[in-house]
């Protein structure tokens, strides 16, 4: 069944359903669920998932939870989503990656619930009022996530007010990223992580558009052959850079130090034994400085704002 992923990429969903009709292995059941989902048969996908959820979770916890909640959101089953979150939280410990996902679930469900209940179309004045008053970060985020570049520029003045007034670091960072992407060329002011910023978004790159980011990710991928471990490391990198933005971590820390720290940290998260000496020797780094970098990364990520219910 190794070709199922390829068939999904080629959008041959009916063929996937045919090939997996009598299958009972986790991989086939997963791709069968995905095929139902892609064909717009979310209810069939949800039914199949629930019938096999314990089995699928044992095979791949993160993948199972992601599909579970994606289906709940599509079906607008938010009460059920909260119950699912309790269900997964009561299962035995698996890994730090799973714990991180579980920790973020309440805000993930809440944002999707808000986006679902949001009015399909706001008036221009309503959008500006929501952004400028910033009383509800969930509603603000729901609006911003639907903006294209033209809408970002149209509401740029209101976004600038949001940047200056909002108490939500996540909302401000996301708003700034929109202005950067839209190449907004007027100065904005805001505070983040105890620092004050006066900057012109057009003059900045998003953290994931920096060539240093791609070099770092490629370096990590070359070292981590396990796709799951690489995804953990990449997610940690993305979250870390998001917290630093608009500052650049690459101007503060050498790429080899960051690479070594994230490679080791991904093993720590999964509690997988790892011989660090060879890696440290390869990068010419001392254990003390790498552990200090790991402590810094952990401190930044643990202090990151999370949207709460």
C-alpha positions as CSV (number, residue, x, y, z in Angstrom):
1,X,0.0,0.0,0.0
2,X,3.0,2.3,-0.3
3,X,1.5,3.8,-3.4
4,X,-1.6,5.2,-1.6
5,X,0.1,8.5,-0.8
6,X,1.0,8.9,-4.4
7,X,-2.6,8.1,-5.5
8,X,-3.8,10.7,-3.1
9,X,-1.4,13.3,-4.5
10,X,-2.7,12.4,-8.0
11,X,-6.3,12.9,-6.7
12,X,-7.3,9.4,-7.6
13,X,-9.5,9.1,-4.6
14,X,-12.0,6.6,-6.0
15,X,-9.1,4.2,-6.7
16,X,-7.9,4.6,-3.2
17,X,-11.3,3.7,-1.9
18,X,-11.4,0.7,-4.2
19,X,-7.9,-0.6,-3.1
20,X,-8.7,-0.1,0.6
21,X,-12.2,-1.5,0.7
22,X,-11.2,-4.6,2.7
23,X,-8.0,-3.3,4.2
24,X,-7.6,-3.3,8.0
25,X,-4.0,-1.9,8.4
26,X,-3.5,1.6,9.8
27,X,-1.9,3.1,6.7
28,X,-4.8,1.9,4.4
29,X,-7.4,3.0,6.9
30,X,-5.8,6.5,7.1
31,X,-5.7,7.0,3.4
32,X,-9.2,5.7,3.0
33,X,-10.3,8.3,5.5
34,X,-8.4,11.0,3.5
35,X,-10.0,9.8,0.3
36,X,-13.5,10.2,1.7
37,X,-12.6,13.6,3.0
38,X,-11.3,14.8,-0.3
39,X,-14.4,13.5,-2.1
40,X,-16.5,15.7,0.2
41,X,-17.8,12.8,2.2
42,X,-16.8,14.1,5.6
43,X,-19.5,12.1,7.4
44,X,-18.2,8.8,6.0
45,X,-14.7,9.9,6.8
46,X,-15.7,10.7,10.4
47,X,-17.5,7.4,10.8
48,X,-14.5,5.4,9.6
49,X,-12.2,7.3,11.8
50,X,-14.3,6.8,14.9
51,X,-14.7,3.1,14.2
52,X,-10.9,2.7,14.1
53,X,-9.7,5.7,16.2
54,X,-8.0,3.7,19.0
55,X,-6.1,1.5,16.5
56,X,-5.1,4.5,14.4
57,X,-4.0,6.5,17.4
58,X,-1.7,3.7,18.5
59,X,-0.1,3.7,15.1
60,X,0.2,7.5,14.7
61,X,-1.2,9.7,17.5
62,X,-0.5,13.1,15.9
63,X,-1.8,12.2,12.5
64,X,-5.0,10.7,14.0
65,X,-5.7,13.7,16.1
66,X,-5.1,16.1,13.2
67,X,-7.6,14.2,10.9
68,X,-10.0,13.9,13.8
69,X,-10.2,17.6,14.5
70,X,-10.1,18.6,10.8
71,X,-13.2,16.5,10.3
72,X,-14.9,17.9,13.4
73,X,-14.3,21.5,12.1
74,X,-15.6,20.7,8.6
75,X,-18.7,19.1,10.1
76,X,-19.0,22.0,12.6
77,X,-19.1,19.5,15.4
78,X,-17.5,21.7,18.0
79,X,-19.2,20.2,21.1
80,X,-17.9,16.9,19.9
81,X,-14.5,18.4,19.3
82,X,-14.2,19.5,23.0
83,X,-15.3,16.0,24.0
84,X,-12.6,14.5,21.7
85,X,-10.0,16.8,23.3
86,X,-10.9,15.4,26.8
87,X,-10.8,11.9,25.4
88,X,-7.3,12.3,23.9
89,X,-6.1,14.1,27.0
90,X,-7.1,11.2,29.2
91,X,-5.1,8.6,27.2
92,X,-1.7,7.5,28.5
93,X,1.4,9.6,27.9
94,X,3.0,9.0,24.5
95,X,5.5,11.8,23.8
96,X,6.2,15.4,24.3
97,X,5.0,16.1,20.7
98,X,1.6,14.7,21.6
99,X,1.6,16.8,24.9
100,X,2.3,19.9,22.9
101,X,-0.5,19.2,20.5
102,X,-2.9,18.5,23.4
103,X,-1.9,21.8,25.1
104,X,-2.8,23.8,22.0
105,X,-6.1,22.0,21.3
106,X,-8.4,24.3,23.3
107,X,-7.3,27.4,21.4
108,X,-7.4,25.5,18.1
109,X,-11.0,24.4,18.6
110,X,-11.9,27.9,19.9
111,X,-10.5,29.7,16.8
112,X,-12.2,27.3,14.4
113,X,-15.5,27.7,16.4
114,X,-15.2,31.4,16.1
115,X,-14.5,31.3,12.4
116,X,-17.5,29.1,11.9
117,X,-19.8,31.4,13.8
118,X,-18.5,34.6,12.3
119,X,-20.9,36.4,10.1
120,X,-20.2,35.5,6.4
121,X,-19.7,39.1,5.5
122,X,-18.9,42.2,7.6
123,X,-19.5,45.7,6.5
124,X,-16.4,47.8,6.0
125,X,-17.1,49.7,9.3
126,X,-17.6,46.5,11.2
127,X,-14.3,45.1,10.1
128,X,-12.5,48.3,11.1
129,X,-14.3,48.4,14.5
130,X,-13.3,44.8,15.3
131,X,-9.7,45.4,14.3
132,X,-9.3,48.8,16.0
133,X,-11.0,48.0,19.3
134,X,-9.4,44.6,19.5
135,X,-11.8,43.3,22.2
136,X,-11.9,39.8,20.8
137,X,-8.6,38.4,19.5
138,X,-10.4,35.3,18.2
139,X,-12.7,37.3,16.0
140,X,-9.8,39.5,15.0
141,X,-7.8,36.5,14.0
142,X,-10.7,35.0,12.1
143,X,-11.0,38.2,10.0
144,X,-7.2,38.5,9.4
145,X,-6.8,34.9,8.3
146,X,-9.2,35.6,5.4
147,X,-7.4,38.7,4.1
148,X,-5.6,38.7,0.8
149,X,-2.9,41.3,0.0
150,X,-5.4,43.8,-1.4
151,X,-7.6,43.5,1.7
152,X,-4.6,43.9,3.9
153,X,-3.7,47.2,2.2
154,X,-7.3,48.4,2.3
155,X,-7.5,47.9,6.1
156,X,-3.8,48.7,6.7
157,X,-4.6,51.8,8.9
158,X,-6.9,49.7,11.1
159,X,-4.3,46.9,11.3
160,X,-1.8,49.5,12.3
161,X,-4.1,50.6,15.2
162,X,-4.5,46.9,16.1
163,X,-0.7,46.6,16.3
164,X,-0.4,49.6,18.6
165,X,-3.4,48.7,20.9
166,X,-3.8,44.9,21.0
167,X,-2.7,42.9,24.1
168,X,-2.4,39.7,22.0
169,X,1.2,39.0,20.9
170,X,-0.1,36.3,18.5
171,X,-2.6,38.6,16.9
172,X,0.0,41.4,16.5
173,X,2.6,39.1,15.0
174,X,0.1,37.7,12.5
175,X,-1.1,41.2,11.6
176,X,2.5,42.3,11.0
177,X,3.2,39.3,8.8
178,X,0.2,40.3,6.7
179,X,1.6,43.8,6.3
180,X,5.1,42.4,5.4
181,X,3.6,40.1,2.8
182,X,1.5,42.9,1.3
183,X,4.7,45.2,1.3
184,X,3.0,47.9,3.3
185,X,5.3,51.0,3.0
186,X,4.2,53.2,6.0
187,X,5.7,53.1,9.4
188,X,3.9,51.2,12.2
189,X,4.4,51.2,15.9
190,X,3.9,48.4,18.4
191,X,5.3,46.6,21.5
192,X,6.2,43.0,21.7
193,X,8.2,41.0,24.3
194,X,8.9,44.1,26.3
195,X,10.4,45.9,23.3
196,X,9.1,48.9,21.3
197,X,9.2,48.9,17.5
198,X,8.9,51.6,14.8
199,X,9.3,50.0,11.4
200,X,8.2,49.8,7.8
201,X,6.8,46.4,7.0
202,X,7.9,46.5,3.4
203,X,11.6,46.5,4.5
204,X,11.2,43.2,6.3
205,X,11.1,39.6,5.2
206,X,8.8,37.0,6.9
207,X,10.9,34.7,9.1
208,X,10.2,31.8,6.8
209,X,11.3,33.8,3.7
210,X,14.8,34.4,5.0
211,X,17.4,32.3,3.1
212,X,19.0,31.5,6.5
213,X,15.7,29.7,7.4
214,X,15.9,27.5,4.4
215,X,19.6,26.7,5.0
216,X,18.8,25.8,8.6
217,X,15.8,23.6,7.8
218,X,17.8,21.8,5.1
219,X,20.7,21.2,7.6
220,X,18.3,19.8,10.1
221,X,16.6,17.6,7.5
222,X,19.9,16.2,6.3
223,X,20.6,15.1,9.9
224,X,17.1,13.8,10.8
225,X,16.2,11.0,8.4
226,X,13.0,10.2,10.4
227,X,10.2,12.3,8.9
228,X,8.3,12.5,12.2
229,X,11.4,13.8,14.1
230,X,12.1,16.3,11.3
231,X,8.6,17.6,11.5
232,X,8.9,18.2,15.2
233,X,12.2,20.0,14.7
234,X,10.8,22.1,11.9
235,X,7.7,23.1,14.0
236,X,10.0,24.1,16.9
237,X,12.0,26.2,14.5
238,X,8.9,27.9,13.1
239,X,7.5,28.6,16.5
240,X,10.8,30.0,17.8
241,X,11.2,32.3,14.8
242,X,7.6,33.5,15.1
243,X,8.2,34.5,18.7
244,X,11.3,36.5,17.7
245,X,9.8,38.3,14.7
246,X,10.3,41.1,13.7
247,X,13.7,40.5,15.2
248,X,15.8,37.8,13.6
249,X,17.2,34.9,15.6
250,X,19.9,34.5,12.8
251,X,21.4,37.9,13.8
252,X,21.8,36.6,17.3
253,X,22.8,33.0,17.0
254,X,25.0,31.1,14.5
255,X,23.1,28.7,12.2
256,X,25.2,25.7,13.3
257,X,24.4,26.4,16.9
258,X,20.7,26.6,16.1
259,X,20.8,23.4,14.0
260,X,22.5,21.4,16.7
261,X,20.1,22.7,19.3
262,X,17.0,21.8,17.4
263,X,18.3,18.4,16.3
264,X,19.0,17.5,19.9
265,X,15.8,19.1,21.2
266,X,13.7,17.0,18.8
267,X,15.3,13.8,20.2
268,X,14.6,15.2,23.7
269,X,10.9,15.7,22.9
270,X,10.5,12.2,21.7
271,X,12.7,10.8,24.5
272,X,14.8,9.0,21.8
273,X,18.4,8.3,22.9
274,X,20.9,10.2,20.8
275,X,24.7,10.3,20.7
276,X,25.4,14.0,20.8
277,X,29.2,13.9,20.8
278,X,29.4,13.2,17.1
279,X,27.1,16.0,16.2
280,X,28.9,18.5,18.5
281,X,32.2,17.5,16.9
282,X,30.8,17.9,13.4
283,X,29.7,21.5,14.2
284,X,32.7,22.4,16.3
285,X,30.5,23.2,19.3
286,X,30.8,22.7,23.1
287,X,28.1,20.8,24.9
288,X,27.7,23.7,27.3
289,X,26.9,26.3,24.6
290,X,24.4,23.9,22.9
291,X,22.6,23.1,26.1
292,X,22.5,26.9,26.8
293,X,20.9,27.4,23.4
294,X,18.4,24.6,24.1
295,X,17.5,26.2,27.4
296,X,16.9,29.5,25.5
297,X,14.7,28.0,22.9
298,X,12.7,26.2,25.6
299,X,12.3,29.4,27.6
300,X,11.0,31.3,24.5
301,X,8.5,28.6,23.5
302,X,7.2,28.1,27.1
303,X,6.7,31.8,27.5
304,X,4.8,32.1,24.2
305,X,1.3,33.4,24.4
306,X,-1.4,30.9,23.7
307,X,-5.0,31.9,23.0
308,X,-7.2,30.7,25.8
309,X,-10.9,30.0,26.1
